Amino acid sequence: MRRTTHVLVTAVLALMVLLLPAAAASATEDPSPTPATPSASTPAPADTPPPGAYVGVTLVDSSTEPPTPVPGVTLVVSSADGDEVGEGVTNDDGRAFISIPERGEYTVELDESTLPDDVEFDGSTTRTVNALLEGGNFVQFQIGVAAVDEVPFAEKFMTAFMGGIKFGLIIGLAALGLSLIFGTTKLTNFSHGELITFGAIATYVMNRAFGLPVILAVVAAVVVSAVFGWLQDKFLWRPLRNKGIGIIAMMIVSIGFGIFLRFIFQFSFGGSRRSLSQYVTQKRQDYGFFSLADKEAAIIIVAIVVLTVTCIGLMRTRLGKAMRAVSDNPALSASSGLRVDGVIRAVWILGTALTGLSGALLAINSQVNFQMGFKLLLLVFAAVTLGGLGTIWGALLGSMIIGILYEVGPLFGIPSSIKEVGALVVLILILLVRPQGILGRPERIG
């Protein structure tokens, strides 16, 4: 032990001997001159951002195709007290960088007299920026964009209404899957939101990792979601049913399973938002009373087709009739010769596939995040409850009502940050009048 201690002490002393001369040499060297920070009154070089905090401006003439930068324009930055702190001139790329002394609120003013003669400017020549970062704080001026009058309320309403239909159809796919599972198993599945996230992440992986086009990635994600539903029933829900576990206990299991999946998604996918490689931003097309991007129109068409085919299949096919029979009376269905476990397995496959498609369409519409399904779960439950638990048409009707109220609510004063409130208030009011939901059947309890 002593010998080991002596060796360690000797090694430390040797390192000190080797490092002390180097440290002394670096201390005696003349420090390299640091570049002087440009003063507040001197414009920073326009080609490169200055050190420290600065305001960055990019001027682009949007009236040309493609948009062209606007050089030679003077911009003046003033503090909140009105004192001028710096100015800059846009370079050949239309960029200007103006140093600011500290964080705070500043006003950026564009000198309209320095604009080129062939550039038209319509709008305010001042912008306010709240500089919170030690680095770039950027502002933008609309050049070559004509000022538009206020959008009429009718146009706003129609745009929000179509957005509500699109969002309601996305919810409807997930709500139909939830309603099928509840109807046949009577399980309130609190992990259903993670099935939405699973479909969205599967679409992202198929698109980004495997390089599939978005359409093929959606198809592959639906297939993978269906397989995931089969695996859930085989290794989790069927063993619990065979052991006679009660519905309340299985509901608690679904809560834990949802939390488990959510943390798996966060660990593997990360906490940031990510976009697919196609259809990120699209220009809206005018359809008369409303406008939609091509991807939004595709989402609406795909959702309507899938919901229509699914509902017709549930009403006309043998499997659909078996599902409805099991939903009405599982014991009587089993005594009549139906394989109840096989029907329930098919329900899990179909319900998870529909929910995965909902997540895939949501990924195309917005961005992929590990919490996207969890945030949507409350609205899916509200849609199913509003329409009537266990009814297919009720789930679809409730989804459309929730989706439209979700998008239209901000037009009537509901803040966008809490626009779920309007849909949930309507849910409460309708259930006070009709507790079984709009299309639900009253049942006697006890």
Summary of the structure (lengths in Angstrom):
residues: 446
radius of gyration: 30.8
end to end distance: 78.0
largest distance: 95.9
contacts: 1418
relative contact order: 0.11
helix: 57%
strand: 12%
